Amino acid sequence: MNPLKRLGRRRASVLALLAVATLVTPGAATAAPEGVRASTLGAQAAQSGRYFGTAVAAGRLGDGTYTGILDREFNSVTPENEMKWDTIERSRGSFNFGPGDQIANRAAARGQRLRGHTLVWHQQLPGWVSSIRDANTLRSVMNNHITQVMNHYKGKVYAWDVVNEAFADGGSGQMRSSVFRDVLGTGFIEQAFRTARSADPSAKLCYNDYNIENWSDAKTQGVYRMVRDFKARGVPIDCVGLQSHFGAGGPPAGFQTTLSNFAALGVDVQITELDIAQAPTAAYANTVRACMNVARCTGITVWGIRDSDSWRSGENPLLFDRNGNKKPAYQSTLTALGGSAAAQRTGAPSPRSAAALPSSFRWSSSGALIAPKPDSTHNIAGIKDPSVVYYNGKYHVFASTARSAGYNLVYLSFSDWSQAGSATHHYLDRTAIGAGYRAAPQVFYNTQQRLWYLVYQTGNASYSTNPDISNPNGWSAPRNFYSSMPDIIRQNIGNGYWVDMWVICDSANCYLFSSDDNGHLYRSQTTVGQFPNGFTNTVIAAQDSKFAMFEASNVYKVQGSNQYLLLVEAIGSDGRRYFRSWTASSLAGSWSPLAASESNPFAKSSNVTFPAGTWTRDISHGEMIRAGYDQTLTIPACKLQYLYQGKDPNAGGDYNNLPWRLGLLTQTNSTC
Ligand code: XIL
């Protein structure tokens, strides 16, 4: 909900014109249909749901050329040395997270993924660990290190290299000698993975190694046997990292076979430390193509940005020269990332992301079902921003009431959509919620606290609670989630408004999303136990140009899958509102486009039919009909329904006085 109440009619129509101007500019994000080439590595990789990352050195973060490329090109980072044992726990029990935090916080603030590297490795290991000879001591030292480090970075790391380089080079196919293998036996890897899973169940757990790219190598076979055994016995492992430090010839001929054979065991594969001597264009393209051809190859990380940043700097193995200019291999990499993107989208979805949602949508709309019901003290022009749950045999709808004087909230309930129009409107300004600016409600039940929450905007992010959703007088007075607007929002909001607060929880954390009418989606987090208090770590979860990522974001869990769905309202090149969609595998994850363009929108007048007559061309602020009603905001994967606001296409004038009504979309292209 956009409180344009401070804008007059003139400013609002200027906005609409600006929307047109912005979005017809070639290259504007929304104008580009899915599959069109993006201009950066990260954005291009994201088109097929992958990430493109780089190793980052904390010591280089003061270099503007370095950070300029980092933030422009990459949507994942791996600390090059900062999370290794000799940095984090140089002496026993004394933990130094400073350099790692610097990288982690920076990445989080920019919506970049973080790969954790690495927990158990025989190198960059302090002498106090490598000199331990007692198995019980070493086991507890190793488990403690894993637990402390993973706890510290909980919720921030997408995937951890739990064990690094444990296998021997050469023809043995066995584990190498190391203090871990020699003192604990070969079972140390299993032990490390089990400890890691209990430390942070939401992080992917990877085994990472080099010289495992050639399928026929004994080392590759040794690692493969271990992963197969882990999967067969239920030892937790989610991914295999192939470092891919290649010579000038690039990947071995069987590289793609190796990737797909590992993937077939039921793990993701990732290229984790790519660098290629002299960076030949074909060698880079071949490496990237192999990943693109394997659905479960989920991302690529190059081991540094410029040649001068590389640990192999004498071989100039990276994508940028020492001045930060793109090398020819940059172009071949970008092209290869786009090359099979279309095939990837239309091909079989990867088993892990078992995309229950289609990549394009079609809808049929009802007519306007809910209109304002003014009374003597409520002269309402529009009813907006609906939130809805189905509970106890009824739909419970909360919405904003709008008029030129400002916004407040209304509640109605009914058992069937055919009854929606005749339901009584309960104005919530008469309750403890009170009069004044309250808008854009979101309702859910908190199962732990056995309380209903109504989240809404007041200038801050606010909420009220109620033990009984059907009692409009049961709501508590507003309380704020934040003491004041978080700094990162203040720094990015420009001339926008802080609007449309949205809470969703997984089993560990609750997240509070909000928009700024200026191209940014923000995310804060707290633990499930602390909710509604403790929202912190506010970051930009996604960003685009102002009208391409405007407001009204919704985030849901898709039932029966690992997917989360993000919807954000945009303003189209016709000046009309519509929704774009993305998915992610975790709530703190990075968002990959699903139906995110103007030509392939989530919901826009162009993919909606109106059997009862075209009463609106805007598909604006709304909410999905959920599968349940709790804080997980779970939606079905099939036959989606979306309650939205629309208005007479000919209506104009003061934004706050527009005649918004509520209608219901029902998906018509559901395949299940
Ligand atoms: C390298 C770093 O790039 C160097 O800065 C450091 O001096 C040594 O380690 N395999 C790995 C990485 O898993 O951690 C290594 O990184 C390169 C080889």
Boltz pocket constraint, residues with backbone or C-beta under 6 A from the ligand:
constraints:
  - pocket:
      binder: B
      contacts: [[A, 80], [A, 81], [A, 164], [A, 243], [A, 273], [A, 311]]
      max_distance: 6.0
